[in-house]
Amino acid sequence: MLFLSQLLALIRKELLAILKDPSSRTLLFAPALMQALLFGYGATYDLTHAPFAVLDQSRSAASTEIVARLEGTGVFHRIATLENTSQIAGQIESGDALLVLQFQPDFAAKLAGGAEAPVQVILDGRNSSTAGLASAYVSSIVAGYNADQGATTPLTIVRRAWFNPNFESRWNLMPALIASLSMLQTLMLAALSVAREREQGTFDQLLVTPLTPTQILIGKALPSILVGLLQSTIIFLIIRYWFGIPMNGQVWLMYLGLVTFTTAAVGLGLSISAIALTMQQAMLYTFIVIMPLMLLSGLLTPVQNMPEILQWATYANPLRFGIDLVRRVYLEGATLREVSFDFIPLLAVAAVTLPLAAWLFRHRLS
Amino acid sequence: MTGFTVTAEDLRRTFDDADVGEVVAVDGLSMRVREGELTALVGPDGAGKTTLMRMFAGLLKPQSGRLSVLGIDVAQDPQSVQDRISYMPQRFGLYEDLSVQENLDLYADLHGVPMDQRQERFGRMLEMTDMARFTERPAGKLSGGMKQKLGLACTLVRSPDLLLLDEPSVGVDPLSRRDLWKIVQQLVDDEGLSVIVSTAYMDEAERCAQVFVMDKGRLLADGSPAELTARAKELTFTALPPPGVPARELQARLIDARDLVIDAMPQAGNVRFIKQPDAGDADLRQLLDGIETEARTEELEDAFMMLLRAQDKDAPAGPAPEAANTQRPATDDKPVIVVRDLVRTFGDFTAVASTSFDVARGEIFGLLGPNGAGKTTTFRMLCGLLPATSGHLEVAGRDLRTARAQARARIGYVAQKFALYGNLSIRKNLEFFGGAYGLRGRALKARINEVVAQFDLDPAAQSGQLPAGFKQRLAMATGLLHQPEILFLDEPTSGIDPLARRAFWRTITALAGTGVTIIITTHFMEEAEYCDRIAIQDAGEMLIIGTPKQVRARAGDGAGQTMNDAFIAVVEQHRENSRSRQVAA
């Protein structure tokens, strides 16, 4: 009972301190809101405006038909019609055109003769994923043309993408933000919480009270966790209702995952905070930590593509499992049993960092 | 002695404060400072000393009035003044990662000291500061006193026409303070340097040829120390309390009688006091109640206190202590603090070497020592902020190693600098700390109301914006909220003016009267006189523990000996002994 009333006093003070400080007050809502919208609109791999140029030396019905189909997609815009091969390089190098479509002079003749008639596509490979997408588009259009011409194709691949029927990268990215964006804020908030008190000298005053390290730990962690969940909720609502990405899984399961994940992140933040002597140090350490956390999380690049040693390193990264968990529950509708493995590394990180922080409160010497 | 280094006429300077509005730092001040002399600016905190110094140095422009330094109008041409003066601010900008020599080189470069003059100048500075042995040591690794000496050496890499020193001895222990003044004195004697120094120590002001007493931006008085001291002529006495009566109890009685007594301070087991010029003999006799008094030679400090008291007659004597009775509760024999063979090491550095002592209930126990002596380390171990390396440590009957939280529940702590939540109101701070100590509901409310009344605080005020004196009252209120058995105070009086210090000690002695044990560290040696017992540490070792009287006796006799002298003697004796031991070994 005494334990709880002491704890309550500390939690109330922590929340007050966050709410009273105008700068941390804006930190609660503004970044989550802004970044969620920015990511939603700005960060996309989808091909929506692909400029291309055409060098049609065959000037045949077939070549015109293919170009028309390409433009008909609404994704490709013809920005130039070239006269000779020497102009190709200029278009690609300047970045004006993502690809150049070239039809050889004998294209129509070969086609009519039933021979193989190549369509040459020159792509700007500097942005490999966009180029890859564009080339896939062009192949499928050519394949479609072939099919309409009654050309025999031995094998047809019918694609059906699950969980994200239109392959929209926004769908892949945004649920991951529920975990990753809120982590940025909570990590910073937790990292500053103890460091601020150390810098201002209030931590000594806190340490001479009968509060135990466990109470201080819970009192410092809970407000940060609450703020983290609040941020996740803001992002979740934006994704679900503003961008309208459908949720297939259970909301409670996602929140169970988020609570575990945020606790691990706060544990990390508090450990940083307990080590740092000043707010400046805490800030610096946080920035050093955040970059690898992001890179090794699978947010932008799949973990399976990384070298094995880095894949092992990702097990210590709560963000990897937080993102995995949220993505799978949100998009796949995964059940608790299916995502249960994700909880293990998260709990392990929390189980190490939280006691470490509590120990450091008293044993970190200035 | 013909010219004046500084001539000021009706100087005024204000600052805008977002919370308080306009603050007048220097208010219509006129003064003339003579050439080739040591001149002191004295005054309580917030008197405007630093502002004035910065205006002399051309770092701040006066808003009105005329100021000429070395015959140059500073406001018009600050650069030519700065080319000829040296200014040492309170916190001198040493580069902590650079060595002593590199710092000197750097400042010589900055001031454009010619190469051929440097070796001679450096040699002289290093010799005067006695730092030739430490030229390779990084400045950050020096003790506080050494840093201050290095700061002075860097300020003096070139030969200025005027030297400005802004409170050079704040936070510096008595030994380093003495060394610092030796250097300054030498410069004045040998080079005929003009020096203006601001200080809170009267013994320092006494060394100067001319003293300016300031308060609230105005000049209260000026003159030679002798002229100023004469103001207290025939008003100064020493009261001799009978054996068994602690000097501080008599002191408390005297200082509370404000109509009759201007000031009272315990000294050497007696109480020195200044009577009001118009105090009737009969009233005074009644107050003293048969206690013997002797006339005492007046000192500069007496005159200073008279000037300040005349300024704020209505200032409260200090927060009223909660229990008026100075009767001590029956003391059980069990000490409240037991320390046995306490050791603390940091790596291979021993900060505190095997230390043992006891503190009895209701005692005022002072921890004294030069900078880096280990008193802060000892203090932090006692209040549970730092784990001991080895040894036994018992506080309020609880072992600090096994029952830390229970031990902490019975102690109160007041940090050196303000350590409460500045953006929360006084009430929120008290509510939080009360809650942390396990108070809640009605009991918490009642206690908050009590301390708020006791320390005369406004619960709605935001704590970060309080004036320094009130911040300290809040810190005391917070420390006493849970009615602790022991109160720990870490240099509570550093940086506060003499009047506030008197008020503060009045509260402390009253608290001790109610049976609260007080553990206190301080740099002001005269404050040791308030303590029942004091402990002096040096280089991690406990040199002496005893009553102020015992400490003075041990230091060697001499009736007029101040605590400051006793302290220096004890530390030097010890250093001498350990040196000869080393030589013998």
Interface residues (C-beta under 8 A of the other chain):
Chain A: L2 S5 Q6 L8 A9 L10 R12 K13 L16 A17 K20 D21 Q200 G201 T202 D204 Q205 L206 L207 V208 T209 P210 L211 T212 R362 H363 L365
Chain B: F346 C383 G384 L385 L386 P387 A405 Q406 R408 A409 I411 Y413 A415 K417 F418 A419 L420 Y421 G422 N423 L424 K428 E431 F432 F433 G434 G435 A436 Y437 G438 R440 T478 F488
